[in-house]
């Protein structure tokens, strides 16, 4: 199905290359494939699995499977127009085109998983891109809700990461909304 504009065919997001990037796993294979992809970033896979089971989070090294862009939660909430977690999750999944992102319970920031090496070229003010040799506390799949770190948009496939322009657009829109609503 395609969208039309005044009788002309308009390109839909996937035709423009605007979709989460990665290999697609199917059905029952999806969750183990995504876990395997995330655990490829662990220094010690056994310890990472144990920490996920015991604490719901584990430290993973950026720069291997992914880099991570840290976006201040206030910008995310301004962009979404809400602090309600369920509505925030729906907004983030749409804004990031299904790309993986989670809220960190300690810092209250959003972390968007992006392609490895993004940190070498990321220049979006008000954010930080964690790359090679940085460690990130990543929640286990299925962990939801406060008070712990949890996914707003879980990885849907192995290697699926956020599209960098979608993350940048989220930040720019959040700054715009914060300024126009008197919050920044």
C-alpha positions in Angstrom: 0.0 0.0 0.0 1.4 3.4 -0.9 0.4 6.9 0.1 -0.8 9.4 -2.6 -0.5 13.2 -2.8 -2.7 15.0 -5.3 -2.8 12.0 -7.6 1.0 11.4 -7.4 2.5 8.5 -5.5 4.3 9.7 -2.4 7.2 7.7 -1.0 6.4 5.9 2.2 9.0 5.7 5.0 10.5 2.4 4.0 11.0 3.6 0.4 13.0 6.5 1.8 15.2 4.3 3.8 13.5 5.4 7.0 13.2 2.3 9.1 15.2 0.5 11.8 18.2 -1.1 10.3 19.0 -4.8 10.9 18.6 -8.4 10.1 15.1 -9.7 10.6 14.4 -12.7 12.8 11.1 -14.3 12.8 8.6 -15.6 15.4 10.2 -17.7 18.2 13.7 -16.9 16.9 13.4 -13.1 17.4 14.0 -12.8 21.2 17.0 -15.1 21.4 18.5 -13.5 18.3 18.1 -10.0 19.8 19.6 -11.2 23.1 22.5 -12.8 21.2 23.1 -9.5 19.4 23.0 -7.5 22.6 25.3 -9.9 24.4 27.9 -9.7 21.7 28.6 -6.3 23.4 29.3 -8.0 26.7 32.8 -8.3 28.1 31.7 -11.5 29.9 28.5 -13.1 28.4 27.9 -15.4 31.4 28.1 -12.5 33.9 25.9 -10.4 31.6 23.2 -13.1 31.5 23.4 -13.5 35.3 23.1 -9.7 35.9 20.1 -9.6 33.6 18.4 -12.3 35.6 19.3 -10.9 39.0 19.1 -7.1 38.4 17.3 -6.7 35.1 20.3 -4.7 33.7 23.8 -5.4 32.7 26.8 -3.4 31.5 27.5 -3.7 27.7 30.3 -2.1 25.8 29.3 0.4 23.1 31.1 0.4 19.8 30.7 -3.4 19.1 27.0 -4.1 18.3 25.9 -0.5 18.7 26.7 3.0 19.9 24.2 4.8 22.1 22.9 8.4 21.9 22.0 9.9 25.3 19.1 12.3 25.0 18.0 14.2 28.1 14.5 13.1 29.2 13.2 16.6 29.4 13.8 17.0 25.6 12.1 13.6 25.0 9.1 14.6 27.1 8.9 18.0 25.4 9.0 16.4 22.0 6.3 13.8 23.0 4.2 16.4 24.8 3.9 14.1 27.8 5.7 12.5 30.7 3.2 9.6 30.8 5.3 6.5 30.3 2.8 4.7 28.1 2.2 7.7 25.8 5.9 8.4 25.8 6.6 4.8 24.7 4.1 5.1 21.8 5.7 8.4 20.7 9.2 7.1 20.9 8.4 3.9 18.9 6.9 6.1 16.2 9.5 8.9 16.2 12.4 6.4 16.1 10.6 4.2 13.5 10.7 1.2 15.8 14.4 1.6 16.6 15.5 0.5 20.1 15.5 3.0 23.0 15.3 2.8 26.7 15.0 5.0 29.8 17.7 4.9 32.3 16.2 4.8 35.8 19.2 6.4 37.5 19.7 9.4 35.2 16.3 9.6 33.7 17.7 9.9 30.2 16.7 8.2 27.0 19.4 6.0 25.3 18.9 5.3 21.6 20.9 2.4 20.1 22.5 3.5 16.8 25.0 1.9 14.4 28.5 1.3 15.7 30.9 4.2 14.9 28.1 6.8 15.0 30.1 8.5 17.8 32.8 9.5 15.3 30.5 11.8 13.4 27.6 12.6 15.9 27.4 16.3 16.4 23.9 17.0 17.8 24.0 19.6 20.6 22.5 18.7 23.9 23.2 15.0 23.4 26.1 12.6 23.9 27.0 9.6 21.7 28.7 6.8 23.6 31.1 4.9 21.3 34.0 2.6 21.4 35.0 1.5 25.0 32.1 3.3 26.7 30.0 1.0 28.9 26.2 1.3 29.2 23.8 -0.3 31.6 21.3 -2.0 29.3 18.0 -3.5 30.5 17.0 -7.0 29.7 14.3 -7.5 27.1 10.9 -7.5 28.6 11.8 -5.2 31.5 9.2 -2.5 31.7 8.3 0.3 34.1 9.9 2.2 36.8 11.9 2.1 39.1 14.4 0.3 36.9 15.8 1.0 33.5 13.4 -0.2 30.9 12.8 -0.3 27.2 10.4 2.2 25.6 11.1 0.6 22.2 12.6 -2.9 22.4 14.9 -4.0 19.6 12.7 -5.8 17.1 15.4 -7.7 15.3 19.1 -8.7 15.7 21.2 -5.7 14.6 18.2 -3.4 14.4 19.3 0.1 15.4 17.8 3.6 15.3 18.1 5.6 12.1 20.4 8.5 13.0 18.3 11.2 11.3 15.3 10.1 13.3 17.2 10.5 16.6 18.5 13.9 15.5 15.0 15.0 14.5 13.6 13.9 17.9 16.2 16.1 19.7 15.6 19.1 17.4 11.9 18.8 17.8 12.3 18.4 21.6 14.4 21.6 21.8 11.8 23.5 19.7 8.9 22.3 21.8 10.8 23.1 25.0 11.5 26.7 23.8 8.0 27.4 22.5 6.3 26.0 25.6 8.5 28.1 27.9 10.6 25.1 29.2 14.0 26.1 27.7 
